[in-house]
């Protein structure tokens, strides 16, 4: 078979491969949106479902957190380009900064899971490594999705509602996954959120120094 004869087959394969990837991406996005909506609409039911799911920490970080964590830096890059703020920074540097932000965000979720597990005893909860990582990953869903507001910088203040949603979602999830008493779940969630904000400031400051 000549090289020309193989081209149509290769093209069909690449097109079909692209379609499969597109369908997988669509399913992933639908799952993320469905999960986010479920956590806000029926948090107890959604957390019970999350608790029953068999998974691993790497699967959560790579399969769920990584795609979500990419939303804020990508939207920020697009918003910066549309509003000409890219002129203040070299395009290559902006891409590197976005990549570092993405990596730091994933690391922050993992550290948050460790913190949730460590603090469980202080709030009469049970330690559970996987449960803590689930709480960290899914509670931050509203915060990651709020990255779309970066597409139009004047809407940045709407991210504050995402912070409130994060606390609410975590508050409803801690009793289910970490067995924390209902009357201590709110203080548990508030403590974790404050610690996460401090850790985030430190990590992103270090990332800024690197970039």
SVG drawing of the C-alpha trace seen along z (x, -y; Angstrom):
<svg xmlns="http://www.w3.org/2000/svg" viewBox="-32 -46 43 48">
<polyline fill="none" stroke="black" stroke-width="0.4" points="0.0,0.0 1.3,-3.4 1.6,-6.4 -1.3,-8.0 -3.5,-4.9 -2.9,-5.1 -3.8,-8.7 -7.6,-8.3 -7.4,-5.6 -5.2,-7.7 -7.5,-10.7 -10.6,-8.6 -8.8,-7.3 -7.8,-10.7 -11.3,-12.1 -12.9,-9.2 -10.4,-9.5 -11.2,-13.2 -14.9,-12.4 -14.3,-9.8 -12.3,-12.3 -15.0,-15.0 -17.7,-12.6 -15.6,-11.8 -15.0,-15.4 -18.7,-16.1 -19.5,-13.3 -16.9,-14.6 -18.3,-18.2 -21.9,-16.9 -20.8,-14.9 -19.1,-17.8 -22.1,-20.1 -24.5,-17.5 -22.4,-16.9 -22.1,-20.6 -25.9,-21.0 -26.6,-18.0 -24.3,-19.3 -26.2,-22.6 -29.7,-21.3 -29.7,-18.0 -26.4,-18.0 -27.1,-15.1 -28.2,-12.8 -25.3,-13.7 -22.8,-13.3 -24.3,-9.8 -23.7,-8.9 -20.1,-10.2 -19.5,-8.2 -20.6,-5.0 -18.4,-5.6 -15.3,-3.3 -12.3,-5.4 -8.8,-6.4 -7.1,-9.6 -5.1,-9.8 -8.4,-9.2 -10.1,-12.1 -7.1,-14.4 -6.5,-13.5 -9.9,-12.6 -12.0,-15.3 -9.8,-18.0 -7.4,-18.5 -10.0,-19.4 -11.8,-21.7 -8.6,-23.4 -7.9,-24.3 -11.0,-26.5 -9.7,-29.5 -6.3,-29.9 -7.7,-29.3 -10.6,-31.7 -8.2,-34.3 -5.9,-33.9 -8.9,-34.4 -10.3,-37.3 -6.8,-39.0 -6.5,-38.6 -10.0,-40.0 -9.5,-43.0 -5.9,-43.7 -4.4,-43.0 -2.0,-40.6 -0.1,-43.7 1.2,-44.0 2.9,-40.5 4.6,-38.4 2.3,-35.7 4.8,-33.0 5.0,-34.2 1.2,-34.3 1.0,-30.6 3.6,-29.6 1.8,-31.4 -1.4,-29.7 0.2,-26.3 1.8,-26.9 -1.5,-28.1 -3.1,-24.9 -0.5,-22.7 -0.7,-24.7 -4.5,-24.4 -4.4,-20.6 -1.7,-20.5 -3.9,-22.8 -6.9,-20.3 -4.6,-17.5 -3.3,-19.5 -6.8,-20.5 -7.8,-16.8 -4.9,-16.1 -6.0,-19.0 -9.6,-17.8 -8.4,-14.3 -6.0,-15.8 -8.7,-18.0 -11.3,-15.2 -10.4,-14.3 -10.8,-17.9 -14.4,-18.0 -15.4,-14.5 -15.2,-13.1 -13.6,-9.9 -10.4,-9.9 -10.8,-8.7 -8.1,-9.5 -10.3,-8.9 -13.3,-10.5 -11.3,-13.6 -10.0,-13.9 -13.6,-13.5 -14.7,-16.4 -11.9,-18.6 -12.3,-17.9 -16.1,-18.2 -16.4,-21.1 -14.1,-23.2 -16.3,-22.6 -18.1,-25.9 -14.8,-27.8 -13.3,-26.2 -16.5,-26.8 -16.5,-30.4 -13.3,-30.8 -15.6,-31.5 -16.2,-34.9 -12.6,-35.7 -13.8,-35.8 -15.1,-39.3 -13.0,-40.8 -15.6,-43.2 -17.6,-40.1 -14.8,-39.0 -16.9,-39.8 -19.4,-37.0 -16.7,-34.6 -17.6,-35.5 -20.8,-33.6 -18.8,-30.6 -16.8,-30.9 -20.1,-30.8 -21.3,-27.9 -18.1,-26.0 -18.5,-26.4 -22.2,-25.3 -21.3,-22.2 -18.4,-21.2 -20.7,-21.8 -23.2,-19.3 -20.5,-16.8 -18.5,-16.6 -21.2,-14.7 -21.6,-12.2 -18.0,-11.4 -16.1,-12.3 -18.9,-11.4 -18.7,-14.9 -21.7,-15.8 -24.1,-18.2 -23.6,-20.8 -19.9,-20.8 -19.9,-20.6 -20.2,-24.3 -17.2,-25.2 -15.3,-22.3 -16.0,-23.7 -15.2,-27.3 -11.9,-26.2 -10.9,-24.3 -12.0,-27.1 -9.9,-29.7 -6.9,-27.4 -7.4,-26.8 -7.5,-30.5 -4.2,-31.1 -2.6,-28.1 -3.8,-29.3 -2.4,-32.8 1.0,-31.3 1.2,-28.8 0.1,-31.3 2.5,-33.9 5.3,-31.3 4.1,-30.5 4.2,-34.2 7.8,-34.4 8.6,-31.4 7.0,-32.8"/>
</svg>
